[in-house]
Amino acid sequence: ALIDVGASLSFITPYIAVDFGVSPKILAEPFSVSTPVGKAIIARQVYRNYPVMMSRKVTSADLVELEMTDFDVILGIDWLHSCYAIVDCRNRVV
């Protein structure tokens, strides 16, 4: 998993989500997500309140599904906020 404090949402690829055993919810309004290489991808589905374990602590995240193969999971600032995380960039600690 990648923690991206610059991302306002959290994302997952369908290749990882297929192992969840639950179906995603269809977004009422799909939206476009820009990638670092300048390509835009339309987000259409989300796994709401999916349990995420980090350092033996369980919290939940809304994981928006993106049709990409360049990553598994990107946890954005929404997830960090929900568990009151503190990011120390200098020491590389969350």
Backbone as CSV, one residue per row, in Angstrom:
resi,resn,N_x,N_y,N_z,CA_x,CA_y,CA_z,C_x,C_y,C_z
1,ALA,0.844,-1.184,0.000,0.000,0.000,0.000,0.883,1.239,0.000
2,LEU,0.452,2.215,-0.725,1.134,3.502,-0.797,0.288,4.510,-0.039
3,ILE,0.899,5.285,0.827,0.195,6.364,1.517,0.555,7.645,0.798
4,ASP,-0.451,8.306,0.250,-0.255,9.515,-0.537,-1.008,10.661,0.126
5,VAL,-0.292,11.504,0.853,-0.941,12.621,1.547,-1.425,13.684,0.573
6,GLY,-1.055,13.568,-0.698,-1.538,14.497,-1.718,-2.829,14.044,-2.358
7,ALA,-3.239,12.809,-2.095,-4.486,12.274,-2.663,-5.629,12.524,-1.692
8,SER,-6.723,13.045,-2.195,-7.865,13.315,-1.326,-8.734,12.078,-1.122
9,LEU,-8.573,11.051,-1.957,-9.332,9.805,-1.841,-8.372,8.624,-1.785
10,SER,-8.908,7.447,-1.466,-8.132,6.217,-1.468,-8.568,5.361,-2.648
11,PHE,-7.617,4.619,-3.235,-7.894,3.881,-4.468,-7.392,2.448,-4.366
12,ILE,-7.987,1.578,-5.184,-7.579,0.181,-5.282,-7.766,-0.287,-6.712
13,THR,-6.933,-1.237,-7.139,-7.101,-1.806,-8.477,-8.084,-2.971,-8.393
14,PRO,-8.805,-3.248,-9.472,-9.732,-4.381,-9.461,-9.009,-5.718,-9.321
15,TYR,-7.728,-5.769,-9.642,-6.951,-6.999,-9.553,-6.692,-7.399,-8.104
16,ILE,-6.711,-6.459,-7.210,-6.590,-6.736,-5.772,-7.982,-6.894,-5.168
17,ALA,-8.912,-6.050,-5.584,-10.265,-6.052,-5.027,-11.022,-7.344,-5.319
18,VAL,-10.643,-8.053,-6.365,-11.323,-9.302,-6.707,-11.240,-10.311,-5.563
19,ASP,-10.217,-10.205,-4.734,-10.057,-11.114,-3.595,-10.867,-10.701,-2.370
20,PHE,-11.551,-9.575,-2.407,-12.313,-9.088,-1.259,-13.511,-9.973,-0.932
21,GLY,-14.132,-10.537,-1.951,-15.328,-11.344,-1.720,-16.582,-10.522,-1.496
22,VAL,-16.518,-9.231,-1.744,-17.701,-8.361,-1.656,-17.800,-7.558,-2.952
23,SER,-19.005,-7.154,-3.264,-19.216,-6.363,-4.477,-19.100,-4.879,-4.170
24,PRO,-18.506,-4.120,-5.081,-18.420,-2.668,-4.869,-19.772,-2.015,-5.123
25,LYS,-19.928,-0.821,-4.607,-21.121,-0.013,-4.865,-20.852,0.843,-6.106
26,ILE,-21.872,1.034,-6.899,-21.772,1.899,-8.078,-21.886,3.346,-7.613
27,LEU,-20.971,4.180,-8.051,-21.020,5.601,-7.698,-22.198,6.274,-8.393
28,ALA,-22.910,7.116,-7.678,-24.042,7.839,-8.259,-23.567,8.743,-9.403
29,GLU,-22.402,9.323,-9.222,-21.820,10.176,-10.257,-20.365,9.765,-10.481
30,PRO,-20.078,9.015,-11.561,-18.688,8.675,-11.861,-17.856,9.952,-12.034
31,PHE,-16.570,9.855,-11.769,-15.715,11.030,-11.909,-14.387,10.638,-12.529
32,SER,-13.673,11.615,-13.043,-12.402,11.407,-13.711,-11.257,11.600,-12.721
33,VAL,-10.274,10.700,-12.794,-9.087,10.784,-11.948,-7.879,10.935,-12.865
34,SER,-7.103,11.982,-12.655,-5.899,12.202,-13.451,-4.744,11.390,-12.881
35,THR,-3.970,10.772,-13.758,-2.811,9.989,-13.333,-1.544,10.817,-13.502
36,PRO,-0.453,10.404,-12.873,0.801,11.155,-12.997,1.336,11.246,-14.430
37,VAL,0.931,10.317,-15.291,1.408,10.353,-16.679,0.465,11.133,-17.589
38,GLY,-0.520,11.801,-17.019,-1.414,12.663,-17.780,-2.641,11.974,-18.343
39,LYS,-2.818,10.706,-18.049,-3.982,9.958,-18.516,-5.120,10.128,-17.515
40,ALA,-6.351,10.164,-17.995,-7.513,10.262,-17.115,-8.251,8.929,-17.104
41,ILE,-8.681,8.510,-15.924,-9.419,7.262,-15.750,-10.742,7.592,-15.075
42,ILE,-11.814,6.977,-15.547,-13.128,7.214,-14.958,-13.348,6.234,-13.803
43,ALA,-13.637,6.775,-12.620,-13.951,5.974,-11.433,-15.459,5.767,-11.396
44,ARG,-15.865,4.496,-11.306,-17.292,4.164,-11.336,-17.766,3.376,-10.116
45,GLN,-16.827,2.791,-9.355,-17.200,1.916,-8.240,-16.379,2.234,-6.999
46,VAL,-16.943,1.890,-5.837,-16.262,2.135,-4.568,-16.590,1.014,-3.580
47,TYR,-15.595,0.633,-2.800,-15.783,-0.294,-1.687,-15.897,0.572,-0.445
48,ARG,-17.104,0.731,0.060,-17.352,1.629,1.191,-16.993,0.977,2.523
49,ASN,-16.343,1.748,3.378,-16.008,1.316,4.744,-15.312,-0.043,4.767
50,TYR,-14.358,-0.237,3.864,-13.642,-1.510,3.830,-12.594,-1.520,4.944
51,PRO,-12.529,-2.611,5.730,-11.566,-2.671,6.835,-10.118,-2.641,6.327
52,VAL,-9.312,-1.800,6.946,-7.900,-1.673,6.606,-7.104,-1.812,7.898
53,MET,-6.078,-2.672,7.878,-5.239,-2.834,9.059,-3.865,-2.231,8.780
54,MET,-3.442,-1.365,9.676,-2.135,-0.732,9.572,-1.519,-0.735,10.955
55,SER,-0.351,-1.313,11.099,0.341,-1.409,12.390,-0.559,-2.016,13.460
56,ARG,-1.225,-3.085,13.107,-2.102,-3.846,14.005,-3.327,-3.079,14.474
57,LYS,-3.640,-1.980,13.819,-4.853,-1.226,14.141,-5.789,-1.302,12.947
58,VAL,-7.064,-1.578,13.227,-8.053,-1.698,12.161,-8.876,-0.422,12.091
59,THR,-8.992,0.097,10.896,-9.865,1.229,10.624,-10.576,0.906,9.320
60,SER,-11.291,1.849,8.748,-11.957,1.581,7.476,-11.652,2.699,6.494
61,ALA,-11.783,2.351,5.220,-11.534,3.325,4.160,-12.520,3.078,3.027
62,ASP,-12.885,4.135,2.336,-13.652,4.022,1.102,-12.633,3.896,-0.020
63,LEU,-12.572,2.713,-0.651,-11.586,2.438,-1.688,-12.235,2.558,-3.058
64,VAL,-11.859,3.574,-3.802,-12.388,3.805,-5.146,-11.614,2.919,-6.106
65,GLU,-12.338,2.169,-6.926,-11.696,1.244,-7.854,-11.256,1.968,-9.124
66,LEU,-9.977,1.776,-9.486,-9.428,2.366,-10.721,-8.838,1.257,-11.578
67,GLU,-9.157,1.272,-12.856,-8.629,0.292,-13.813,-7.191,0.636,-14.156
68,MET,-6.271,0.259,-13.264,-4.841,0.483,-13.457,-4.085,-0.724,-12.932
69,THR,-2.855,-0.891,-13.396,-2.017,-1.979,-12.902,-0.757,-1.463,-12.229
70,ASP,-0.608,-0.161,-12.101,0.619,0.435,-11.582,0.698,0.472,-10.058
71,PHE,-0.341,0.042,-9.375,-0.368,0.083,-7.915,-1.346,-0.980,-7.414
72,ASP,-1.331,-1.262,-6.125,-2.321,-2.143,-5.508,-3.351,-1.313,-4.757
73,VAL,-2.861,-0.548,-3.764,-3.729,0.303,-2.946,-3.017,1.630,-2.715
74,ILE,-3.758,2.713,-2.838,-3.257,4.041,-2.472,-4.184,4.568,-1.386
75,LEU,-3.632,4.790,-0.212,-4.421,5.357,0.877,-4.202,6.855,0.898
76,GLY,-5.270,7.584,0.697,-5.189,9.040,0.625,-5.440,9.709,1.955
77,ILE,-5.544,10.986,1.913,-5.692,11.798,3.122,-7.012,11.511,3.844
78,ASP,-8.041,11.037,3.114,-9.312,10.713,3.760,-9.130,9.614,4.801
79,TRP,-8.338,8.611,4.469,-8.083,7.513,5.393,-7.237,7.990,6.570
80,LEU,-6.226,8.775,6.305,-5.368,9.291,7.373,-6.168,10.127,8.360
81,HIS,-7.062,10.932,7.834,-7.901,11.776,8.682,-8.819,10.934,9.558
82,SER,-9.379,9.861,8.991,-10.350,9.052,9.738,-9.733,8.346,10.945
83,CYS,-8.417,8.114,10.939,-7.792,7.441,12.087,-6.863,8.377,12.857
84,TYR,-7.044,9.682,12.660,-6.279,10.687,13.396,-4.768,10.501,13.264
85,ALA,-4.328,10.161,12.060,-2.905,9.912,11.825,-2.110,11.216,11.834
86,ILE,-0.875,11.104,12.232,0.076,12.210,12.173,1.180,11.787,11.214
87,VAL,1.472,12.622,10.231,2.487,12.310,9.230,3.723,13.153,9.513
88,ASP,4.831,12.469,9.764,6.114,13.124,9.973,6.976,12.817,8.750
89,CYS,6.944,13.688,7.760,7.648,13.462,6.497,9.163,13.418,6.682
90,ARG,9.690,14.254,7.561,11.131,14.298,7.770,11.669,12.954,8.276
91,ASN,10.947,12.334,9.204,11.387,11.061,9.758,10.733,9.856,9.086
92,ARG,9.896,10.135,8.094,9.198,9.087,7.340,8.392,8.167,8.250
93,VAL,7.586,8.780,9.082,6.772,8.047,10.046,5.325,8.521,9.933
94,VAL,4.398,7.549,9.994,2.972,7.871,10.039,2.445,7.403,11.378
